[in-house]
Amino acid sequence: SLFVGSVRCVQETARVRSLWAKNIEIDIFLSIEGRIIVGEAKFKEHKICKNVVNLLLKKCERLGFVPDAVALFSKSGFSNEVGRLKNERILLFDLENFEELL
């Protein structure tokens, strides 16, 4: 087992999953080679705003860890403010990123 903050995770081959602990849900959770990646997926008609990023980071803080990267997936894109946050730690994906898979 692996402890991430105060949350026990079963260590196995890397797989993406949801994380539920202490009444907190994180849509996407991956722990691989000592790195933690978390994410949110929103399939709504409005853009993801900075509040979604802040809430996700607050959830991580409440669970006792700091993620190495945050991945956000949005049907409708991102606010300008979130777009400016994009870097090697904040990863943004919208439908255009997946067009070639269709």
Helices and strands as residue ranges (DSSP letters): E 2-4, E 7-9, E 17-21, E 24-32, E 35-42, H 50-63, E 69-74, H 80-85, E 90-94, G 95-101
